[in-house]
Every structure is written in C-alpha cells, then in structure tokens.
C-alpha cells in the first residue's frame, strides 16, 4: 500500500486519517476543514460480517504463563500502530487470522 493523497486539499500526501470516517488528510488545517461537515464511521460490508460470524468458534482463553498475556499499554501501542493497521489490510493476512480465530485447534493452522 503506497502513500495516499490528502482527500481534503488533494495536493499533499496524507499523513493522518480521520478517527471517525478514516478519510486521509495531510495537516491540521485540512482536518479542521474536513470537520466542518459531519462524517460517520463507515459500516463494514455485509459479506465480511457474515463470513466472520459464520466461522466464529467459542473457546476459553487459557494462558500458561502470565508473560503470554499482553498488558494494556502493549495492546494500546499495537492498536495505534499505523504499520500494523496497514498490514491488517492485506487480504491474505485477514484470511489467515480468520482461519486461526475460527479454528478449534489454532496451533494446527500455523503449521
């Protein structure tokens, strides 16, 4: 995924995304201009939502050691990482995550 153009001024490379609608913008000036009109969070497509709900497997969380469980600050760092968000746009990775998450034996999916 390459650099995106600012969708507000259409002149500069975007560095940020609106937290509500994910519109790419390049600066505070463009963000303020974008916020002059209301925006909403995009709804996920029905096909993806259906595929995830059909493959959902209820399983308990078991950690052998407390070091296997991430702390809140670690989870927040992952959630705010633009590199991870960009990587999660990869369809092959999304399919792998869904297979692992939907499997009754996740470790076999990694082999």
KEMAR-670770 format. One record per atom (N, C-alpha, C): residue in one letter; x, y, z. Coordinates in pm, whole numbers, plus 32768, in hexadecimal, padded with zeros to 4 digits. Last residue first. Layout:
REM residues N
AXYZ
...
END
This chain:
REM residues 111
X805276808464
X80B376218429
X80B176218393
X7F83771684BE
X8004775884AB
X806977008466
X7EB2766D84ED
X7EA576CA847D
X7F297710845F
X7EF375ED85DA
X7EFF75A0855C
X7EF675FB84E2
X7EB176AF8695
X7F3E7690867E
X7F53764185FE
X7D9776B086A3
X7DDE771C865F
X7E6F76FB863F
X7CA375F48696
X7D2D75D786BA
X7D877638866D
X7BBD765C863A
X7BB6762486C1
X7C4275FE86F2
X7BCE7793858A
X7BF47706859A
X7BE576D9862A
X7BA9789E856C
X7B347848855F
X7B5277B58575
X7CAA79078582
X7C46792C85E6
X7BCD78CF85E3
X7D217898849C
X7D56787B8521
X7CED7894858B
X7C7F790683D2
X7C8D787383DE
X7CBE784E8469
X7CA47A188403
X7C1E79DE840F
X7C257946841E
X7DB67A2D83CB
X7D857A4D8451
X7CFB7A108467
X7DB279E982B9
X7DFC79978318
X7DCA79AE83A7
X7D1A7ABE8252
X7CE97A358246
X7D2E79D882A9
X7DC67B95828D
X7D3F7B9182C6
X7D067B0482C3
X7EA27B5181EE
X7EB17B52827F
X7E297B4D82C3
X7E2B7B7080F2
X7E617AED8119
X7E737AE581B0
X7DEA7C8380F0
X7D807C1E80F0
X7DB27B94811A
X7E6A7D8281B5
X7E8F7D178159
X7E297CA58162
X7E327E2A8280
X7DE37E3D8205
X7E007DD0819E
X7EEB7E028344
X7E6B7DBC8353
X7E0E7DD282DC
X7FB47EB382FB
X7FC97E2482E4
X7F457DD782EC
X7F417FA38357
X7F597F9082C8
X7F6A7EFB82A7
X7F417F6F846C
X7EC27F888426
X7ED27F738391
X80567F5B8493
X80017EE684A9
X7F7C7EF88464
X80A480608455
X80DE7FF0840B
X80877F74841A
X802080FB8511
X7FF581068485
X802E80938432
X7FBC809F864D
X8029809285EC
X7FF48098855D
X7EFD8094870E
X7F19811886D5
X7F898114866B
X7EF67F8A875E
X7E7E7FC58721
X7E9B804A86DD
X7FF27F6E87D6
X7FD27F22875E
X7F5D7F648715
X7FD2801788B0
X803C80338850
X80227FE987CD
X7F017F948936
X7EEC801B8901
X7F55803F8899
X7F857EA98981
X7F127EA18928
X7EF67F2988E8
X80407F178A30
X806E7ED089BA
X7FFD7EC58952
X7F9E7F7F8AF6
X7FF07FDD8AAA
X80277F9B8A2B
X7F2A7E8C8B5C
X7ED97EF08B17
X7F2C7F508AC3
X7FFA7D6B8B10
X7FCB7DD38B6A
X7F7C7E3B8B19
X7FB97C228A99
X7FE97CAA8A83
X7FAB7D0A8AE9
X80207AEF8B13
X7FB17B4D8B0D
X7FE87BDA8AFF
X80FE7A598B3D
X80BC7A488ABC
X804A7AAC8AA8
X81497A7C8C41
X81977AC58BDE
X815B7AB98B51
X80B279CB8CD1
X80827A558CCB
X80D07AA88C65
X808978958C24
X80DA78EE8C74
X80A4797C8C67
X7FB7781D8B9C
X800877CD8BF6
X805A78248C55
X7E74788C8B70
X7F0178B38B64
X7F5078648BCB
X7D4E78698AC4
X7DA578278B25
X7E3478538B0A
X7C0778B88A84
X7C9078E98A7B
X7CE278A88AE9
X7B1D77D689E6
X7B51781E8A5B
X7BE1784B8A42
X7A5F781488C0
X7AC777C78906
X7AFC7818897B
X7984780387B8
X7990782C8845
X79F977D58888
X79C77868867A
X79CB77F486D2
X79E078268760
X794278E5854F
X7964790085DA
X795C7880862D
X78F678DA844B
X796A788B8470
X7992789D8502
X781F79868437
X780A78F9841A
X787E78A4844B
X788F7A80846C
X78317A4884CC
X781A79B484B4
X79347AA48389
X796F7A9D840D
X79107A5B846F
X78797AAB82B9
X78E27A4682B8
X79207A378342
X77E07B8B8301
X77A37B0782FD
X780D7A9B8304
X789A7C5982E5
X785B7C428367
X781E7BB7836D
X78D47C4981D2
X793D7C2F8235
X79017C0F82BC
X77D97C858166
X78197C068147
X78867BE581AB
X77967D8781B8
X774A7D1681ED
X77917C9281D5
X78A57E638212
X784F7E2581AE
X780D7DA981E9
X788F7F498324
X78D07EDA82DF
X786F7E9A827C
X785780A682FB
X782380258327
X786D7FB782DD
X792A81B6835D
X78F4815F82F5
X78C680D98330
X78C682B38438
X791A823E8429
X78DD81E383BF
X788183F583A7
X785C837F83F6
X78BB830C83D8
X7889855A83C4
X78B284DE8383
X788D846A83DF
X781886AA8387
X7818862E83D5
X784785B68382
X78FE87B08331
X788587648310
X788B86DE835A
X79E3880283A9
X79798865839A
X78F588238371
X7AA88745839E
X7A4B873C840F
X79DD87A7840B
X7B42879D82C6
X7AF3872282BA
X7A87871B8327
X7BC18877833D
X7B66888D82CB
X7B0A881482B9
X7C5A87F183FB
X7BF388508427
X7B90886B83B7
X7D01875F834D
X7CAB871983AC
X7C3A877483DA
X7D89882C82C8
X7D2E87D6827C
X7CD0878982DA
X7E18889183A5
X7DC088E98357
X7D5A88958309
X7EB187B783ED
X7E4A87E68449
X7DE788408401
X7EE086E382C9
X7F088747832B
X7E93876B8387
X7E89861D8216
X7F1886388221
X7F3F86948294
X7DAC84F9821E
X7DC685898216
X7E5885A28237
X7CC283FA81CA
X7D4D842681D5
X7D5A84BE81C7
X7BB483968292
X7BDB83E5821D
X7C6C8412822D
X7B4583078364
X7BC382D7832B
X7BED832082AB
X7A74836683FB
X7A53832C8378
X7ACE82F8832C
X7AEA839D84FE
X7A5E837684ED
X7A45832C846A
X7BF383E784F0
X7BD0837A854A
X7B3F834B853B
X7C8A841A83B7
X7C2184478412
X7BFA83D2846D
X7DE683E583A2
X7D5F83BC837B
X7CFE83EF83E4
X7F1D8470831B
X7EBE844F8385
X7E3B841E834A
X7FAA84B98244
X7FF7848082B2
X7F9C844A831E
X7F9484D280E2
X7F5384CB8165
X7FB0848881CA
X803B85B98016
X8032852F8042
X7FF3852C80CD
X7F7686C97F87
X7FE786917FD1
X7FCF85FD7FF0
X7E8B86FB7EF4
X7F0C872F7EC6
X7F8286EA7F08
X7D8586E17F4F
X7DAE869A7ED5
X7E3386CB7E9D
X7D1687408037
X7D5187A27FDB
X7D7987657F54
X7C9886488084
X7C5C86CA80A0
X7C928731803D
X7D228562805F
X7C9E85688020
X7C5685EC803C
X7E7185428010
X7E128583806A
X7D8E85918021
X7ED084097F86
X7EC384997F78
X7E5B84CB7FDC
X7FA5830E8012
X7F24833E7FE3
X7F2583D57FDD
X80AE82297FC2
X807E82A58000
X7FFA82D17FC1
X804C80CA7F98
X80A1813F7F89
X806781B87FCE
X80557F8A8000
X800080008000
X8059807B8000
END
